[in-house]
Amino acid sequence: MTATNLHPSALAAAHTGTNALRDIKPPVEIPSGWAWVLWGLLVLAIAALAFWAWRYWRKRRALARIIPAVPPHLRAKQKLREALALLGQPREFCILVSDTIRGYLEERFDFRAPERTTEEFLHELRGTPLLTPDQKDSLGEFLQRCDLVKFAKYEPSPPELEGLHASALRLVEETEPVMATLEAVKSGAPA
């Protein structure tokens, strides 16, 4: 073998004149497949824990923001109580009372009351079985009396305004859900 055909490291050993033997390199450790599986499971467990913590945090935040809805009949009764302060101002009183009743009927029975004129609303009301004929007549009279004050500048006396208020309150009480009345009686709260 000539010196030109030798590997450079063999040439270097040949020049030094020694034929030094090198020690065997230790085996290279090849990770087993189980190590990768364990690392993957650990990463998945941490991701699952982080996801659970995130959902728990979101749920807690959402629960903190939930405000129980006030039923339409209770909201209507509250507005009707507030309307009593306006007895000295007939037009404002009638606007608040009629808007309260229209809003209550829309929420309670899914009528489109606020967007319609009184005549349109009463015409739609005649075709529905949700109110009794007496309630429909009472409501029609109530809305027409309110319209007289709102649009014809009629000035009713305080007893007439109190009668309008009583009529509105009676309609709400007659049409409120039965379960709400039973729950109020059980809790001792006024209906």
MDAnalysis code that builds the backbone (N, CA, C; Angstrom):
import MDAnalysis as mda
import numpy as np

u = mda.Universe.empty(573, n_residues=191, atom_resindex=np.repeat(np.arange(191), 3), trajectory=True)
u.add_TopologyAttr("name", ["N", "CA", "C"] * 191)
u.add_TopologyAttr("resid", np.arange(1, 192))
u.add_TopologyAttr("resname", ["MET", "THR", "ALA", "THR", "ASN", "LEU", "HIS", "PRO", "SER", "ALA", "LEU", "ALA", "ALA", "ALA", "HIS", "THR", "GLY", "THR", "ASN", "ALA", "LEU", "ARG", "ASP", "ILE", "LYS", "PRO", "PRO", "VAL", "GLU", "ILE", "PRO", "SER", "GLY", "TRP", "ALA", "TRP", "VAL", "LEU", "TRP", "GLY", "LEU", "LEU", "VAL", "LEU", "ALA", "ILE", "ALA", "ALA", "LEU", "ALA", "PHE", "TRP", "ALA", "TRP", "ARG", "TYR", "TRP", "ARG", "LYS", "ARG", "ARG", "ALA", "LEU", "ALA", "ARG", "ILE", "ILE", "PRO", "ALA", "VAL", "PRO", "PRO", "HIS", "LEU", "ARG", "ALA", "LYS", "GLN", "LYS", "LEU", "ARG", "GLU", "ALA", "LEU", "ALA", "LEU", "LEU", "GLY", "GLN", "PRO", "ARG", "GLU", "PHE", "CYS", "ILE", "LEU", "VAL", "SER", "ASP", "THR", "ILE", "ARG", "GLY", "TYR", "LEU", "GLU", "GLU", "ARG", "PHE", "ASP", "PHE", "ARG", "ALA", "PRO", "GLU", "ARG", "THR", "THR", "GLU", "GLU", "PHE", "LEU", "HIS", "GLU", "LEU", "ARG", "GLY", "THR", "PRO", "LEU", "LEU", "THR", "PRO", "ASP", "GLN", "LYS", "ASP", "SER", "LEU", "GLY", "GLU", "PHE", "LEU", "GLN", "ARG", "CYS", "ASP", "LEU", "VAL", "LYS", "PHE", "ALA", "LYS", "TYR", "GLU", "PRO", "SER", "PRO", "PRO", "GLU", "LEU", "GLU", "GLY", "LEU", "HIS", "ALA", "SER", "ALA", "LEU", "ARG", "LEU", "VAL", "GLU", "GLU", "THR", "GLU", "PRO", "VAL", "MET", "ALA", "THR", "LEU", "GLU", "ALA", "VAL", "LYS", "SER", "GLY", "ALA", "PRO", "ALA"])
u.atoms.positions = np.array([
    [0.841, -1.155, 0.000],
    [0.000, 0.000, 0.000],
    [0.893, 1.227, 0.000],
    [0.544, 2.150, -0.831],
    [1.362, 3.337, -0.933],
    [0.818, 4.405, -0.002],
    [1.620, 5.355, 0.240],
    [1.245, 6.409, 1.169],
    [0.152, 7.286, 0.613],
    [-0.036, 7.306, -0.671],
    [-1.065, 8.151, -1.255],
    [-2.441, 7.549, -1.133],
    [-2.540, 6.250, -0.944],
    [-3.827, 5.605, -0.835],
    [-4.338, 5.540, 0.600],
    [-3.598, 6.009, 1.534],
    [-3.999, 5.917, 2.934],
    [-4.900, 7.090, 3.333],
    [-5.686, 6.806, 4.289],
    [-6.568, 7.834, 4.871],
    [-5.710, 8.861, 5.584],
    [-6.108, 10.106, 5.640],
    [-5.261, 11.128, 6.276],
    [-4.924, 10.817, 7.725],
    [-5.825, 10.225, 8.471],
    [-5.493, 9.915, 9.863],
    [-4.474, 8.788, 9.930],
    [-4.557, 7.857, 8.986],
    [-3.572, 6.774, 8.939],
    [-2.214, 7.333, 8.532],
    [-2.223, 8.315, 7.659],
    [-0.971, 8.960, 7.281],
    [-0.314, 9.633, 8.469],
    [-1.143, 10.288, 9.274],
    [-0.608, 10.959, 10.447],
    [-0.017, 9.943, 11.404],
    [-0.659, 8.792, 11.561],
    [-0.137, 7.750, 12.438],
    [1.112, 7.138, 11.851],
    [1.160, 7.049, 10.528],
    [2.328, 6.465, 9.878],
    [3.527, 7.389, 10.017],
    [3.305, 8.678, 9.993],
    [4.412, 9.626, 10.120],
    [4.976, 9.652, 11.517],
    [4.134, 9.422, 12.495],
    [4.650, 9.439, 13.854],
    [5.404, 8.162, 14.142],
    [5.182, 7.200, 13.360],
    [5.904, 5.963, 13.496],
    [5.282, 5.014, 14.477],
    [4.188, 5.337, 14.995],
    [3.537, 4.426, 15.932],
    [2.255, 3.924, 15.343],
    [1.968, 2.812, 15.614],
    [0.696, 2.234, 15.247],
    [-0.170, 2.201, 16.503],
    [-0.593, 3.378, 16.948],
    [-1.348, 3.474, 18.194],
    [-2.781, 3.006, 17.985],
    [-3.152, 2.200, 18.902],
    [-4.534, 1.725, 18.851],
    [-5.391, 2.686, 19.669],
    [-6.493, 2.965, 19.087],
    [-7.430, 3.843, 19.810],
    [-8.452, 2.987, 20.528],
    [-8.883, 3.500, 21.633],
    [-9.871, 2.775, 22.423],
    [-11.225, 2.818, 21.719],
    [-12.056, 1.859, 22.021],
    [-13.390, 1.769, 21.432],
    [-14.277, 2.840, 22.069],
    [-15.054, 3.481, 21.246],
    [-15.978, 4.500, 21.758],
    [-17.125, 3.789, 22.463],
    [-17.614, 4.400, 23.534],
    [-18.737, 3.765, 24.241],
    [-19.985, 3.811, 23.350],
    [-20.890, 2.894, 23.598],
    [-22.097, 2.863, 22.764],
    [-22.929, 4.142, 22.948],
    [-23.535, 4.595, 21.878],
    [-24.409, 5.770, 21.916],
    [-25.780, 5.303, 22.378],
    [-26.293, 6.002, 23.375],
    [-27.595, 5.605, 23.917],
    [-28.694, 6.119, 23.005],
    [-29.491, 5.232, 22.516],
    [-30.619, 5.589, 21.663],
    [-31.863, 5.536, 22.538],
    [-32.547, 6.677, 22.650],
    [-33.725, 6.676, 23.519],
    [-34.776, 5.695, 22.986],
    [-35.404, 5.038, 23.944],
    [-36.424, 4.075, 23.545],
    [-37.701, 4.827, 23.172],
    [-38.586, 4.149, 22.530],
    [-39.865, 4.745, 22.141],
    [-40.713, 5.097, 23.349],
    [-40.500, 4.421, 24.443],
    [-41.290, 4.683, 25.652],
    [-40.975, 6.052, 26.248],
    [-39.743, 6.490, 26.126],
    [-39.403, 7.822, 26.643],
    [-40.197, 8.887, 25.894],
    [-40.302, 8.747, 24.561],
    [-41.073, 9.714, 23.782],
    [-42.549, 9.663, 24.159],
    [-43.059, 8.474, 24.406],
    [-44.467, 8.326, 24.798],
    [-44.697, 8.999, 26.143],
    [-43.798, 8.785, 27.100],
    [-43.954, 9.402, 28.422],
    [-43.893, 10.925, 28.332],
    [-42.965, 11.453, 27.539],
    [-42.881, 12.903, 27.371],
    [-44.153, 13.438, 26.708],
    [-44.670, 12.740, 25.732],
    [-45.911, 13.153, 25.054],
    [-47.091, 13.159, 26.007],
    [-47.175, 12.103, 26.844],
    [-48.261, 12.047, 27.828],
    [-48.159, 13.180, 28.838],
    [-46.949, 13.509, 29.245],
    [-46.748, 14.606, 30.193],
    [-47.196, 15.930, 29.570],
    [-46.847, 16.161, 28.318],
    [-47.251, 17.394, 27.633],
    [-48.779, 17.433, 27.497],
    [-49.403, 16.316, 27.143],
    [-50.859, 16.262, 27.030],
    [-51.538, 16.519, 28.371],
    [-50.981, 15.965, 29.439],
    [-51.560, 16.168, 30.769],
    [-51.492, 17.643, 31.162],
    [-50.371, 18.284, 30.878],
    [-50.231, 19.706, 31.207],
    [-51.198, 20.534, 30.364],
    [-51.338, 20.198, 29.076],
    [-52.265, 20.918, 28.205],
    [-53.709, 20.729, 28.673],
    [-54.054, 19.500, 29.071],
    [-55.412, 19.234, 29.556],
    [-55.687, 20.002, 30.841],
    [-54.717, 20.046, 31.731],
    [-54.876, 20.790, 32.976],
    [-55.036, 22.279, 32.696],
    [-54.257, 22.813, 31.782],
    [-54.375, 24.229, 31.424],
    [-55.740, 24.517, 30.801],
    [-56.212, 23.611, 29.929],
    [-57.520, 23.794, 29.302],
    [-58.622, 23.752, 30.356],
    [-58.563, 22.811, 31.263],
    [-59.569, 22.713, 32.329],
    [-59.566, 23.974, 33.177],
    [-58.388, 24.486, 33.542],
    [-58.293, 25.703, 34.354],
    [-58.883, 26.894, 33.598],
    [-58.634, 26.974, 32.299],
    [-59.163, 28.075, 31.492],
    [-60.690, 28.023, 31.441],
    [-61.243, 26.817, 31.220],
    [-62.700, 26.683, 31.178],
    [-63.321, 26.993, 32.537],
    [-62.703, 26.551, 33.607],
    [-63.200, 26.821, 34.953],
    [-63.223, 28.325, 35.206],
    [-62.162, 28.993, 34.814],
    [-62.061, 30.436, 35.003],
    [-63.145, 31.153, 34.188],
    [-63.380, 30.749, 32.920],
    [-64.406, 31.364, 32.075],
    [-65.791, 31.134, 32.651],
    [-66.024, 29.928, 33.142],
    [-67.331, 29.612, 33.701],
    [-67.598, 30.447, 34.947],
    [-66.598, 30.596, 35.786],
    [-66.754, 31.412, 36.994],
    [-67.030, 32.870, 36.636],
    [-66.330, 33.368, 35.612],
    [-66.541, 34.752, 35.176],
    [-67.939, 34.934, 34.608],
    [-68.415, 33.950, 33.850],
    [-69.752, 34.035, 33.262],
    [-70.819, 33.982, 34.347],
    [-70.621, 33.157, 35.356],
    [-71.598, 33.070, 36.445],
    [-71.651, 34.366, 37.236],
    [-70.530, 35.026, 37.360],
    [-70.497, 36.277, 38.107],
    [-71.278, 37.368, 37.382],
    [-71.347, 37.303, 36.045],
    [-72.029, 38.335, 35.273],
    [-73.520, 38.080, 35.100],
    [-73.991, 36.875, 35.362],
    [-75.399, 36.570, 35.140],
    [-76.241, 37.283, 36.197],
    [-77.163, 38.068, 35.699],
    [-78.093, 38.770, 36.581],
    [-79.465, 38.158, 36.320],
    [-80.096, 37.692, 37.370],
    [-81.392, 37.057, 37.135],
    [-82.374, 38.050, 36.508],
    [-83.084, 37.587, 35.506],
    [-84.041, 38.434, 34.796],
    [-85.271, 38.667, 35.664],
    [-85.740, 39.898, 35.644],
    [-86.945, 40.239, 36.381],
    [-88.126, 39.896, 35.483],
    [-89.069, 39.114, 35.973],
    [-90.225, 38.748, 35.148],
    [-91.002, 39.994, 34.688],
    [-91.632, 39.911, 33.527],
    [-92.327, 41.087, 32.982],
    [-93.408, 41.653, 33.910],
    [-94.150, 40.773, 34.596],
    [-95.223, 41.291, 35.458],
    [-94.664, 42.077, 36.644],
    [-93.519, 41.660, 37.176],
    [-92.926, 42.414, 38.288],
    [-92.367, 43.747, 37.806],
    [-91.749, 43.734, 36.631],
    [-91.213, 44.969, 36.069],
    [-92.353, 45.947, 35.771],
    [-93.478, 45.429, 35.250],
    [-94.633, 46.287, 34.953],
    [-95.217, 46.878, 36.233],
    [-95.341, 46.066, 37.269],
    [-95.868, 46.579, 38.538],
    [-94.972, 47.659, 39.116],
    [-93.659, 47.483, 39.004],
    [-92.723, 48.491, 39.503],
    [-92.894, 49.802, 38.733],
    [-93.004, 49.723, 37.411],
    [-93.190, 50.945, 36.612],
    [-94.531, 51.609, 36.925],
    [-95.547, 50.806, 37.179],
    [-96.849, 51.387, 37.528],
    [-96.784, 52.083, 38.890],
    [-96.005, 51.553, 39.821],
    [-95.809, 52.238, 41.108],
    [-95.085, 53.564, 40.886],
    [-94.101, 53.555, 39.999],
    [-93.359, 54.790, 39.701],
    [-94.261, 55.818, 39.022],
    [-95.238, 55.361, 38.262],
    [-96.142, 56.279, 37.560],
    [-97.004, 57.078, 38.531],
    [-97.251, 56.545, 39.712],
    [-98.073, 57.268, 40.688],
    [-97.459, 58.614, 41.058],
    [-96.152, 58.737, 40.947],
    [-95.494, 60.016, 41.249],
    [-95.824, 61.074, 40.197],
    [-96.350, 60.665, 39.055],
    [-96.658, 61.598, 37.970],
    [-98.152, 61.945, 37.895],
    [-98.908, 61.697, 38.939],
    [-100.345, 61.985, 38.905],
    [-100.629, 63.460, 38.643],
    [-99.743, 64.336, 39.023],
    [-99.913, 65.775, 38.787],
    [-99.614, 66.176, 37.351],
    [-99.066, 65.260, 36.556],
    [-98.734, 65.535, 35.157],
    [-99.461, 64.493, 34.296],
    [-100.702, 64.757, 33.942],
    [-101.539, 63.738, 33.274],
    [-100.922, 63.170, 31.989],
    [-100.353, 63.999, 31.142],
    [-99.816, 63.488, 29.880],
    [-98.664, 62.521, 30.127],
    [-97.696, 62.920, 30.969],
    [-96.554, 62.058, 31.277],
    [-97.005, 60.774, 31.969],
    [-98.007, 60.915, 32.864],
    [-98.549, 59.749, 33.553],
    [-99.133, 58.754, 32.541],
    [-99.961, 59.250, 31.622],
    [-100.608, 58.370, 30.645],
    [-99.592, 57.744, 29.689],
    [-98.575, 58.502, 29.315],
    [-97.533, 57.943, 28.452],
    [-96.831, 56.790, 29.157],
    [-96.442, 57.008, 30.413],
    [-95.730, 55.961, 31.158],
    [-96.622, 54.737, 31.393],
    [-97.856, 54.954, 31.772],
    [-98.754, 53.829, 32.067],
    [-99.066, 53.039, 30.802],
    [-99.396, 53.725, 29.706],
    [-99.733, 52.981, 28.482],
    [-98.503, 52.295, 27.901],
    [-97.339, 52.953, 27.953],
    [-96.113, 52.292, 27.479],
    [-95.769, 51.079, 28.333],
    [-96.025, 51.177, 29.625],
    [-95.765, 50.049, 30.522],
    [-96.658, 48.866, 30.163],
    [-97.937, 49.122, 29.928],
    [-98.865, 48.037, 29.588],
    [-98.518, 47.450, 28.226],
    [-98.208, 48.296, 27.259],
    [-97.843, 47.789, 25.934],
    [-96.562, 46.939, 26.013],
    [-95.573, 47.431, 26.746],
    [-94.328, 46.673, 26.908],
    [-94.553, 45.354, 27.636],
    [-95.411, 45.386, 28.663],
    [-95.719, 44.167, 29.407],
    [-96.391, 43.131, 28.497],
    [-97.374, 43.575, 27.716],
    [-98.081, 42.644, 26.829],
    [-97.149, 42.085, 25.757],
    [-96.221, 42.913, 25.291],
    [-95.268, 42.420, 24.290],
    [-94.381, 41.334, 24.883],
    [-93.877, 41.571, 26.092],
    [-93.003, 40.568, 26.722],
    [-93.783, 39.323, 27.146],
    [-94.940, 39.525, 27.703],
    [-95.702, 38.410, 28.266],
    [-96.327, 37.526, 27.190],
    [-96.908, 38.161, 26.142],
    [-97.653, 37.410, 25.141],
    [-97.043, 37.481, 23.749],
    [-95.931, 38.133, 23.618],
    [-95.230, 38.238, 22.340],
    [-96.036, 39.030, 21.302],
    [-96.766, 40.039, 21.763],
    [-97.439, 40.968, 20.848],
    [-96.420, 41.996, 20.390],
    [-96.679, 42.640, 19.287],
    [-95.838, 43.750, 18.834],
    [-96.584, 45.045, 19.141],
    [-96.771, 45.312, 20.416],
    [-97.596, 46.431, 20.855],
    [-96.946, 47.806, 20.677],
    [-95.713, 48.026, 21.081],
    [-95.174, 49.382, 21.032],
    [-95.034, 49.958, 19.622],
    [-94.922, 49.117, 18.600],
    [-94.696, 49.622, 17.253],
    [-96.000, 49.937, 16.519],
    [-97.121, 49.674, 17.095],
    [-98.397, 49.816, 16.403],
    [-99.237, 50.927, 17.031],
    [-100.136, 51.431, 16.215],
    [-101.108, 52.377, 16.764],
    [-102.089, 51.597, 17.626],
    [-102.873, 52.323, 18.386],
    [-103.849, 51.665, 19.258],
    [-104.844, 50.854, 18.443],
    [-105.295, 51.403, 17.308],
    [-106.274, 50.694, 16.480],
    [-105.668, 49.405, 15.922],
    [-104.436, 49.467, 15.428],
    [-103.781, 48.267, 14.896],
    [-103.601, 47.213, 15.992],
    [-103.189, 47.690, 17.148],
    [-102.955, 46.770, 18.262],
    [-104.256, 46.105, 18.702],
    [-105.337, 46.887, 18.813],
    [-106.618, 46.319, 19.236],
    [-107.173, 45.358, 18.190],
    [-106.940, 45.654, 16.919],
    [-107.378, 44.747, 15.851],
    [-106.645, 43.398, 15.962],
    [-105.340, 43.449, 16.193],
    [-104.574, 42.205, 16.365],
    [-105.026, 41.465, 17.620],
    [-105.329, 42.225, 18.648],
    [-105.732, 41.637, 19.928],
    [-107.050, 40.868, 19.815],
    [-107.949, 41.333, 18.974],
    [-109.245, 40.654, 18.824],
    [-109.087, 39.220, 18.327],
    [-108.061, 38.958, 17.538],
    [-107.873, 37.630, 16.954],
    [-107.088, 36.665, 17.827],
    [-106.729, 37.054, 19.020],
    [-105.919, 36.172, 19.866],
    [-106.737, 35.645, 21.049],
    [-106.514, 34.405, 21.441],
    [-107.218, 33.845, 22.596],
    [-106.465, 34.062, 23.919],
    [-105.402, 34.853, 23.893],
    [-104.576, 34.987, 25.093],
    [-105.229, 35.827, 26.194],
    [-106.152, 36.687, 25.808],
    [-106.870, 37.491, 26.799],
    [-108.352, 37.164, 26.713],
    [-109.041, 37.313, 27.824],
    [-110.485, 37.085, 27.831],
    [-111.172, 38.273, 27.141],
    [-112.414, 38.097, 26.711],
    [-113.126, 39.225, 26.089],
    [-113.227, 40.441, 27.016],
    [-113.450, 40.214, 28.315],
    [-113.507, 41.336, 29.263],
    [-112.167, 42.061, 29.341],
    [-111.076, 41.295, 29.345],
    [-109.756, 41.917, 29.391],
    [-109.483, 42.706, 28.115],
    [-109.910, 42.177, 26.974],
    [-109.725, 42.889, 25.702],
    [-110.508, 44.200, 25.711],
    [-111.762, 44.166, 26.195],
    [-112.576, 45.385, 26.258],
    [-111.961, 46.402, 27.204],
    [-111.535, 45.923, 28.361],
    [-110.922, 46.803, 29.353],
    [-109.642, 47.431, 28.811],
    [-108.840, 46.631, 28.138],
    [-107.595, 47.136, 27.562],
    [-107.877, 48.156, 26.465],
    [-108.871, 47.885, 25.613],
    [-109.229, 48.827, 24.556],
    [-109.667, 50.164, 25.126],
    [-110.514, 50.120, 26.142],
    [-110.980, 51.355, 26.785],
    [-109.806, 52.087, 27.442],
    [-108.951, 51.345, 28.111],
    [-107.782, 51.932, 28.776],
    [-106.893, 52.664, 27.771],
    [-106.562, 52.000, 26.653],
    [-105.666, 52.602, 25.663],
    [-106.308, 53.814, 24.993],
    [-107.613, 53.765, 24.749],
    [-108.280, 54.914, 24.133],
    [-108.316, 56.106, 25.078],
    [-108.532, 55.853, 26.359],
    [-108.515, 56.949, 27.340],
    [-107.124, 57.554, 27.459],
    [-106.095, 56.700, 27.401],
    [-104.719, 57.219, 27.436],
    [-104.420, 58.039, 26.185],
    [-104.913, 57.586, 25.028],
    [-104.682, 58.320, 23.785],
    [-105.347, 59.690, 23.818],
    [-106.521, 59.796, 24.447],
    [-107.181, 61.097, 24.577],
    [-106.271, 62.085, 25.312],
    [-105.632, 61.607, 26.361],
    [-104.760, 62.486, 27.137],
    [-103.475, 62.785, 26.362],
    [-102.916, 61.774, 25.720],
    [-101.633, 61.954, 25.031],
    [-101.769, 62.798, 23.771],
    [-102.840, 62.598, 22.993],
    [-102.908, 63.223, 21.674],
    [-103.981, 64.314, 21.552],
    [-105.049, 64.226, 22.317],
    [-106.133, 65.213, 22.208],
    [-106.047, 66.266, 23.300],
    [-105.020, 66.231, 24.106],
    [-104.784, 67.205, 25.190],
    [-105.947, 67.253, 26.189],
    [-106.579, 66.104, 26.395],
    [-107.628, 66.002, 27.407],
    [-106.972, 66.054, 28.776],
    [-107.561, 66.813, 29.715],
    [-107.028, 66.942, 31.070],
    [-107.940, 66.180, 32.044],
    [-107.597, 64.926, 32.353],
    [-108.441, 64.158, 33.276],
    [-108.206, 64.593, 34.729],
    [-109.192, 64.301, 35.549],
    [-109.077, 64.612, 36.980],
    [-108.210, 63.536, 37.649],
    [-107.690, 63.829, 38.839],
    [-106.896, 62.814, 39.544],
    [-107.638, 61.499, 39.776],
    [-108.947, 61.515, 40.094],
    [-109.635, 60.223, 40.228],
    [-109.659, 59.422, 38.912],
    [-109.766, 60.121, 37.756],
    [-109.737, 59.419, 36.473],
    [-108.364, 58.782, 36.243],
    [-107.308, 59.502, 36.608],
    [-105.959, 58.963, 36.456],
    [-105.750, 57.756, 37.366],
    [-106.277, 57.851, 38.580],
    [-106.167, 56.715, 39.492],
    [-106.948, 55.521, 38.956],
    [-108.077, 55.779, 38.285],
    [-108.850, 54.702, 37.654],
    [-108.059, 54.052, 36.519],
    [-107.348, 54.871, 35.718],
    [-106.485, 54.327, 34.668],
    [-105.396, 53.448, 35.277],
    [-104.817, 53.927, 36.359],
    [-103.758, 53.166, 37.033],
    [-104.306, 51.848, 37.547],
    [-105.474, 51.906, 38.190],
    [-106.082, 50.671, 38.727],
    [-106.411, 49.698, 37.603],
    [-106.870, 50.215, 36.477],
    [-107.185, 49.355, 35.333],
    [-105.927, 48.670, 34.804],
    [-104.842, 49.430, 34.697],
    [-103.569, 48.865, 34.219],
    [-103.051, 47.812, 35.189],
    [-103.097, 48.111, 36.468],
    [-102.610, 47.168, 37.473],
    [-103.460, 45.902, 37.487],
    [-104.770, 46.042, 37.350],
    [-105.666, 44.885, 37.325],
    [-105.346, 43.982, 36.122],
    [-105.075, 44.584, 34.962],
    [-104.738, 43.794, 33.772],
    [-103.454, 42.994, 33.997],
    [-102.453, 43.627, 34.601],
    [-101.195, 42.921, 34.876],
    [-101.435, 41.777, 35.848],
    [-102.190, 42.033, 36.901],
    [-102.449, 40.994, 37.905],
    [-103.277, 39.841, 37.341],
    [-104.203, 40.149, 36.445],
    [-105.035, 39.092, 35.860],
    [-104.266, 38.237, 34.867],
    [-103.248, 38.802, 34.258],
    [-102.527, 38.068, 33.207],
    [-101.156, 37.582, 33.630],
    [-100.756, 37.853, 34.856],
    [-99.438, 37.365, 35.267],
    [-99.455, 35.839, 35.372],
    [-98.301, 35.219, 35.201],
    [-98.253, 33.748, 35.271],
    [-98.718, 33.250, 36.633],
    [-99.418, 32.135, 36.632],
    [-99.972, 31.575, 37.868],
    [-98.847, 31.158, 38.811],
    [-97.773, 30.581, 38.289],
    [-96.660, 30.131, 39.134],
    [-96.036, 31.300, 39.882],
    [-95.979, 32.464, 39.274],
    [-95.393, 33.626, 39.932],
    [-96.232, 34.005, 41.143],
    [-97.547, 33.929, 41.025],
    [-98.434, 34.245, 42.142],
    [-98.253, 33.225, 43.253],
    [-98.188, 31.939, 42.901],
    [-98.015, 30.897, 43.925],
    [-96.677, 31.051, 44.641],
    [-95.614, 31.354, 43.916],
    [-94.302, 31.539, 44.542],
    [-94.289, 32.737, 45.452],
    [-94.977, 33.812, 45.066],
    [-95.036, 35.003, 45.902],
    [-95.785, 34.711, 47.195],
    [-96.856, 33.923, 47.112],
    [-97.620, 33.576, 48.303],
    [-96.775, 32.715, 49.221],
    [-96.039, 31.760, 48.651],
    [-95.202, 30.874, 49.468],
    [-94.087, 31.637, 50.156],
    [-93.515, 32.616, 49.470],
    [-92.394, 33.359, 50.062],
    [-92.865, 34.492, 50.969],
    [-94.164, 34.772, 50.929],
    [-94.706, 35.838, 51.785],
    [-94.547, 37.205, 51.158],
    [-94.091, 37.286, 49.938],
    [-93.929, 38.573, 49.251],
    [-95.247, 38.990, 48.625],
    [-95.456, 40.302, 48.495],
    [-96.692, 40.740, 47.835],
    [-96.644, 40.401, 46.360],
    [-97.767, 39.974, 45.818],
    [-97.833, 39.564, 44.409],
    [-97.796, 40.751, 43.479],
])
